[in-house]
Amino acid sequence: MRALPSLIAATLLTTTFAAAQTLQQPNDATHLTAGTQLVIVDVVVQDHDGHPVHGLKREDFQLNENKSPQTIHTFEEHTAPPHDAKGPAMPPMPPGTFTNYTPVPPGGALNILLLDALNTPMKDQSYVRYQLQQYVNKADPGTRIAIFGLTTRLTILQGFTSDPKVLKDAVDHKLIPRSSVLLDDPAGTNTDSIMSSDLGGQVSANVAQFEAMTQSFQLQMRLQYTLDAFNMLARYVSGFPGRKNLIWFSGSFPIDILPDATLADPFAVVASGEDEFRETTNLLTRAQVAVYPIDARALMTNPMFSASRSGGGMNGPAFAASVGKFSEAQASEHITMEAMANDTGGHAYYNTNGLADAVAKAIQAGSNYYSITYTPTDHRQTGDYRHINVALTGPHATQGLQLAYRQGYFSNDAKHPNSSDQATFSSTLSIDGHAAASYAQAALARGAPTPEDILFKVRVLPASTTTEDILAPGNEPEPHGTLKGPYRRFLIDYAALATSLTFTTQPDGSRKGAIEFTTLVYTPDGQLINAMGKTIELNLTAEQYQRFLQAAHTGAGVQAHLEVSVPIKQQTYLRIAIHDIPSNRFGVVEIPTSTVIHLPPAPAPTSPSPSPSIEK
């Protein structure tokens, strides 16, 4: 493997990582960073009018786990940061050098606005956009907000900023209503009609059964896409310290589909997402994410009573069944919203037209809170659910103050040690099966949030000033893509902290690790047209591993070099990723090719020197 030039390597491996060291802890499957399990509970305390209550002390709180009193380990009050709070300044970087580190101001909370186009009719999306325009016009300049969109995948529309002008521009130009093909009424016009009895009894029953099964399948698809997006978001923000408030605008959905007695086969539509929902809320709470669901449909009335239906069809069994199904569906959806809020320490808002006011309340509540940590007295690692109860003591107990906090967590499973509910979530989390595959897919998708599980820098420069008619060696064009020459070749030089690697211990005492470097070329609409990657597998003896650790803890880096070809006649994006395979953790940078195509070519490489990450 060709090493980075020494000057670039030194730059990449010191400045940014010094500023970001609080976000990334060393991770090692041999438990070099293992410690006592520490549970974090953020508690929002408000008075009768919803105003934050400040000035409470550690002794004013009592915390129980599974009804057993716990000793509070640390206690800290957090308030909204001042208007002029700024994040740690990024050091100047040479042209063509990028990082996935996101600087955020210290203290306070981060706020995420998520417009859920997957589960929300277009009409209601437009209303949400209007309400957000009202909110950003008077938003506190010190409020740090990011904006995301959800279709069948999660997309970041605006990174964290406290600049009202930037937020206003994002709301005005990036929140474009989108139609969801998985919604029964994607436009939100409520133009469905009651089944006509003219079809005949059996035919009508068959059609109703078919429609119900189709809707059940669509709902299950929306549920899975939504939970996958929340999982991705939890992984993305887990590297940022402190509390995050996720304000989720959605038409919502139930996590359980119950039998429908009006169908010929009532149980054909039954489905449950309880297990997946539980896993998602667990990921969110470990990342200190409190969810504030807001029903994007605002104040709802049953569409069966709309003026368009007057004059007929407003009686009889079919009408009564439709009215009942609407009420049942709405109640189930609101139960889901309440469950998501309660499980993560947020609050649900529905049946209100004041969506902008709901946003303001959610941000105010989530920006003023108390952080409590404790070590559970029950040290068993069984993977069981632990209920948390927080109460006020003394005179505050009788003042009727309102507390919001997460209601529990799943303890560390001894069979799966990486599932622990630790503060070092971003460096210990490992997920299997569908969740792992979904995270990997989302981490590499065009326009998705760029994970910061592994912090790194990358230099992207043209190889020369000339074009080529053939692809760089090792490039893998998409067989069904639209990749056509001529091409410009780019040199991709990575640098990441060696402590980002995960090693597993083998029976003979050796340590194994594997890290994958990938660069993907996308069109603006997300079509993959070219890819280049390599995997470095490490198998170190005990002696080599000790030398590796010594070098890693002095700031030595993992280095890699790729070359990828990009068509010059197409607008493209480069999605550049590092993947630690044993832990399934990612670091990703995405850049438009237009930002580097006119830069001077990369200088000739210096003589290669051994990299501590691969020394054997």
N, C-alpha and C positions, 0 to 999 in steps of 0.2 A: 504494500500500500504506500502511495506517495505521501510524504509528510507535508504539512503546511509550511510555508516560509516562516522562519523563526520570529520575525517581527510581527507578522499577522497573528501567529499562534499566541505570542505574549499578550497582544492587545485583546484577543478574543477571550483569553482565559483568566483575565484579572479584573478589568474594570467593571463589566456588567455583573459578574458573579459576586463581586464584593458588595455591590448594591443590592443584590437579590438573595443574599445568603439566608435571610430569614424565611424565604419562601421554599427553599429546597433543602431537605435533610438527607443525609446519606441513607441509602437503602441497600440492604444486603439480606439475602435469604438465609444467611448463617446467623442472623440475629445480632449483628454487631450493634444495631441501633435499638434493640428490644429494650423495653422498660415497663414500668408499672402502668397498667391500664388507667387512663385518666379520662373521665367523662366530663364533657362541657355542656352546660345548660345555660342558655340565654333566657332571661326572664324580663318581659315587658310589664311594667306596673303603671296602671292608669287610674285616674279618679273617675267619678260618675260621668263626667263630661268628656271623657276620652283624652284628657290632658296627661302628659307624662308626670310621674311622681319622682322627684329627685331627692338626693340626700339620704337615702336609706343606707344602713350599715349592715355588715356581715351578721351581727347578732339579731337583726330584724327578720332573718330568714330561717326557716326550718325546712330541711330537705329529707325526704324518705325515699328509699328504693325498695319496692316490694314490701312496703309498710315498715321497713327497718330504718331507723334514723341513721343518717350519714354525716360524717364530719366534713364540713366545707374546707377544701384545701386552699383555694384562692378565691378572691372576691374583688370585682372591679366594676365601677360604674362607667358607662359609655354615654356620651351625649353627641348630638350632631356637631360635626366639625365647623370651625369658623369659615366664613365665606371665602377667605383668601387662602385656605389650606391647599397646599400643593404636594404632589407626590415627589419621591426622590428623583432628582434630575438624572437623566440618562447621560452618560459620558458621550462626547462626540465620537462618531464612528466614521471610518473611511467610506467613500462612495462605494456602493455595491455590497455593504455589510449590513446584515439584519439580525434581529434577535426576536425570540418569542416571549421575552420578558415584558410584562405589562406593568409599568410603574403606577402605583395608586397612592393617594395621600394617606398618611398614618392616621389611625384613630377613626372613629365613626363607623358607619356601615356602608356597604355597596348596595346599590339598587338596580334591579334588572326589570325592564318592561318587556314582557313576552306577549306578542300579538299572535294568537293561535288561529291561523287561517284554516288549519286542518279540521277543527271542530266548530267553526263559527261561520254562519252564513255571511255572504258578501255584504248584505244590507247592514248587518250589525258591525262588521269590520269598519265600514264607512263611519258609523256612529262613534266607534272607539277612536278612530283617527281624529274626528272632530273634537271629541272630549280631550284627547291628549294635546291637541293644539291649544285648547283653553288652558290646560295645566302648564305646559312649558312656557306660556306667555307670562306666568306669574310664579314660576318655580324659583325656589331659593337658589341663588347662584352657587352656594357651597354644596349643593346636593349632587353626589356622584352617581350618574345613571348610565347604564348601557341598554341598548335596544336590540332585541332578538325577534326573529320571525320563525314560525313553525308551519311547514306544509307537511310533506312526508319526511322531511328532515329539518334539523335545526340550522338556522342561518343567522350569523351575527350581522346586524345592520349598522350598528354604531357601537364602537368600543366605549369604555368608561370615560366619561367626561363630566365636568361640572360647568362647562361653558353653555349658557342658555342659547346662544346663537347656533352652536353646533347641534344641540338637541332639536331646536326648532327646524333647522334644515333637514335633519334626519326624519322627523315626523312629517314634514311637508312633502318630501320627495322620495322617501324609502318605504313608507307604510302604504303600499299599494294593495288594495283589496284583491284577494285571489279566490278563485272558485275551487272548492274541494269536491273531488269526484266521489268521495266516500261519504258525503252527506246526502240524506234523503231529499233535502230541499236546499241545495247549495246557494241559491239566490236569496233565500229567506222571504219568499213571497207568500208562503202559506197557501199555495194554490192546490194542495191536495184535496181530493174529494172523497166523500163517503162511497163505499162500494155499492154499486147499483144492484138491487135485487133482481133486475131484469136478466142478469147473467145466469140465473138459476142457482139453486141451492148448492149442488156439488161443485159446479164450476166456480162459483163465488168463493167457496171454502178452499178450493185448490189454489186459486189466485192469491187469496189472503195468506195461505200457508207459504207460498213461494215468496211473496213480498216480505213476510216476517223473517224468513230464513235469510233472505238477501240482506235485509237491514241488520240482522244479527251478525252476519259475516263482516259487513262494512264496519260495524261498531267494534268488533274485535280487532280489525285491522287498525282503526283509529286509536284504540286503546294501546296497542303494541307500539305504534309509531310515537305516540305521545310519551309513553313511559321510557322508550329508548331516548327520546330527546331530553327528558329530565335527567336520565342517567348521564348523558353526555354533558349536560350543563353542570351537573354536580362535579364531574371530573374536571371540567374546565375551571371552575371557580375555587376548587379545593385548595389550590396553591396560594390563594389570596388570604391573608390573615383576617380574622374577625368575622363578623356577621354579614350575611348577604340576604337581602329581601327580594324575593322573586314575586313580582306582581304579574299575575297570569290572567290575561283577558281571554276568555273562552266561552263558547256555548256549552262547555262541559260535556260530560258523558258519565254514565253509571259504570261502576266496576263489576257489577253483577247484573246479568240478564235473567230475569225470573221467568218461570213458566207462564204462558199466556193461555188462560182458560178459554178464550174465544176462538182458538185454533183447533183444527182437527187433531193435531199432535202437539199438545201444549209444551212438551219437553224438548221439541226439536230445536228450539231457539235458545235453550239454556246455555249460559257460559259464565265463567267467573275469572276475574283477573286479580283475585285477592293476593295470591302469592307474589305476582309480579309487582303489584301495587306496594306490598310490604317491603320488597327489596328496594324499590325506588325511594320510598320515604326514608328507609334506612340510609341509603347513599346520601340523600339530601341532608339529613340531620348530621351525619358525620362530617359533611362539608360546611356545617353551620349555615345552612340555607333554610330560611323561614318562608313558606309559601303563602301568599295573599291572593287567593283566587277571586276574580271579579267577573260576574256573569255579564258577558258582553251584550246579551240580549236585553239588558236593562229591565225595566218594569214590564213584566209579561202578562198578557191576558190569553185565555184559551182561544186559539184561532177558530174553533168551531162556533164561537159567538160573534165572529166578525160580520160587518155589515154586508159583505159579499155573499153571505149565506142566508140572509134574511129572506123570508118569503117561501121557505120550503126546506125540507130535510133537517129540521131542527127538533125532531122528536123520533121516537121509535128506538128499538134496541141498538141499531147500528150507531145512531147519534150518541146514545148513552155510553156505549162501549168506547167510542172515540174520545169523549170527554173524560172518561175514567182513565184511559191509557195516557192522555196528555198529563193529567194530574199525577199519575203514578211515575211517569218518566221524569217530570220536573222535580218531584220529591227525591227520586233516586239520584238525579244529577246534583242536587243541592247537598245531599248526604255525602256524595263523593267530594264536593268542594269542602265541606266541613271536615271530613276525615283528613284530607290533605293538609288543611290548615292546622287542625289539632295535632296531628302527628309531627308536624315540623315547627310548631310554635308561632304560626301566623294567625290570620283571621280571614274569614270568607265574607264577601260582599255580594248580595244579589237582591233582586226586586227593587232596584234603585236606578233612576235616570241620571243621578249625579256621579258619573264614573270619574270625572276629574277630581271631585271631592273625595271619592274613595281612594284614589291614588295618593292624594295629599295626606289622608289619614294613615294609610298604610306606611308611607315613608316616614311620617312623624313617629308612629309607633315603633317602627323597626330601627330608627336612628337613635332612640333613647332607651337603653336597656341595661341590665345588670348581667355580667358574666360570672357564673359560678362553676367551679370545678371541684370534683371530689373523686376519691379512689374508693370503689365499692368495697363494702365489708365482706361481701360474698365473692371470694376469689375464684370460685369454680368457673371453668370455661366449658360451657355446655351448649352455647348458641341459643339459649332460651331468651324470651322477651322479658325485660325488666321494666316494671312500671315505675315512673317517677312522679312524685307529688311534692310540690313546693307550696309553702304557706307562709304567711306573715305572722309574726309573734308580737306580744305586748300590745300597746295601744293601737298599732296599725292593723291588728287582726280584726278589730271591731269597726273599722272605718269603711268597710264595704269596697275596698280597692279591688280592681280587676287585674288578674295575673294571666299572662299568656306565655306558655313555654312548651317545649316538646314533651309529650306524655310518656316517653319511654325509649328504649333502644334494645337491640339484640346484642347480647354479650358475645365476647370472643369465643368462637368455636375452636376447641383444641385440635380438631381434625383439619380445620382450615384457618391457620393462625393469621393469615392476611385479612381476615374479615373483621378484625377487632375494631372497636369503637374508640380509636385513639385520636389524640390531637394531631398526630403525624399521618393523617389520613392520606394525603397525596402521595406519600412515599411508601405506604404499606398496603394500599388497596390492591387486591387482585380479584378479578371476577371471572367466572367460568361460563362455558356454554354459550347460550344465545347472547347474554349481556356482553361477554368478551368480544364476540364476533361483531356485534352491533357497534361497540365502542371503536373497534379497529376500523370498521367501515366509515363511521362518522368522522373519525380523526383524519382520514385521508380524503374526505369529500370536499370538493370545491366550495368555498364560501362558508364552510362550517367554522365554529370557534377553533382557534389554534391551541391545542392542549399545552400546558406548561408542566406536565409531570417531570419532564427532563428539560432543564433550561440549557439553551445553547445559542451560539452565534454561527452564522454562515456567511461566507463571501461568495457572491455571484457576479462573475465578470465574463465578457465575451472571450473566447479563445483567440480570436484574431479579428481583423477588420473585413475579412472576406467571407463570402458565403460558400456553402458546400452543396453538392447534389446528392450526397449519400449521408445516411445517419451515422452518428458516432458509434463506435464499437460497443456492443452490449445493449443498445437501445432496443426497446420492445414496443413497436407501434401497435395501437389498437387495431385488430384485424378489420373491424367494421367502422373505423373512424374515417376522418377526412384529412389525414395528414398528407400534405403534398409539399415538395421542395419548391424553391431552394431553401436551405436551412442555415441558421446561425448556431454555431456550437457554443455552449456555455460551460465554464468550469465552476463546479460547485464544491467549495471547501468548507467542511464542517469542523467545529471545535466545541466540545462539551466537557463538563467536569467528569473525571473518571469515577467519582463517587456516585454517578448516576447509574452505574451498572449493577445488576443483580447477579449474584453467584449462588449456585447450589452446591452443597457438599456431597461428594461421591463416597462410596464405601471405602475406597483406598485413601481418603483424606484429601484428594485433589478437589479443585473448584472449577465448575463449569459455568460459562456465561455466553450469551449471544446477543449481538446488537445489530440491527438492520438499518441501513441508510437507504432512503428512497427519495427520488425526485419525480413528480408526476407533472405532465403538461396537460392543461385543461383549456377548452374554449370557454368564453364568458358564460355560456349557458350550462356549464358543468359537464361537457362531453370530454371524456378522457381520450387523448389522441396519441400520447407517447409516454413511456416510462423508462426509468433507469434505476437500478438498485444493486446493492451488494450486502451480504451478511458476513460479519466477522464472528467466528466461533472461537471461544477461548477455553483452554483446558490447562489450568495452572497447577503445578505441584505446590505443596505447602510452602516451600521456600520461595518459589516464584510469586505466590499469592501474597506473602508478607512483603516482598519488595514492591509489589503492585500497590498495596495499601499505603506503604510509606510514601511512594510517589504521589498517589492520589490525594492524600491528606495535605500535601504541600501545594496543591492546586494544579497538578499535572492534568492534562486533558486527553480526551478521546478525539482522534483526528481521522478524517476520511476524505476521500476525493472522488467525485463523480463527474462525468461529462455527458451532457444531454443536448440533443438537437431540437431546435424550435423553428417552425416555419415562419419566414419573415413576412409572408403575405396574409397572415391571420393574427388576430388579436388573441393573445394567450395569457395564461396564468401559470406560475410555477408553485406547486405545493411540495414543500421540502420537509421531510420528516426523519426523525430518529425514533426507533422502536426498540425498547428493551424487551426482548422476547419472553424471558422467564416471568416477568411481572406484568406484561402487557401494558406497559406505560409508554407514553408518547411525548415527544416534543415536536412541534410543527410550526413552520413559517410559511406564509403564502404571500407572494408578491406578483404584481402585473409585470410581464416581461418588458413592457414599454419603459419601466423605470431603470432598467439596466442595459438595454440593447445599444444605447448610444455611448456607454462608458468606454474609456480606453481599455484595450485588452489586458488580461492578467499578465503580470511580469513572469519571466521565466522562473521556474521553481529552483530553490536552492538544493544542495545535496541532501538527500533524505537522511534523517536521523531516527533512531529507534523511538517508537512511541511507547510510553509506559503502559498504555492500555493493551498492547499486544506483545509486550516483551515476554520471551519464553526462554 
